[in-house]
Amino acid sequence: MKAGIIRCMQTEDYCPGTTDFYAIREKKGAFAGVEGEIQLIGFISCGGCPGKKVLLRVRELVKRGADTIVFASCIQKGTPMGYACPFAEKMKELVRRELGEDFPILDYSH
């Protein structure tokens, strides 16, 4: 798997992504059961509310080799601040439309 992670821009100031990297390294959370190596292609924010830059960033991740897009837990679950992104489903819908139904998209990271 070559993963490109989209994270919440609001959490960048206090979350360095260490739990995301741990989940990849130890194959935990959304990465549990992944066969073979997991390579992190990129780790980038959505671009800020309301997530209008997500397609530009996903396109770049795919261009650089990502074969799976991961919405970090800060977007889908609201961790660590306890506030899930109100635009998460819309961003996922846009990415799904852009990449197609068969392109792997993970709803969370850990």
PyMOL commands that set and color helices and strands:
alter all, ss='L'
color gray80, all
select helices_A, chain A and resi 9-11+18-26+29-31+54-63+73-76+88-99
alter helices_A, ss='H'
color red, helices_A
select strands_A, chain A and resi 2-7+39-45+68-71+105-106
alter strands_A, ss='S'
color yellow, strands_A
deselect
rebuild
show_as cartoon
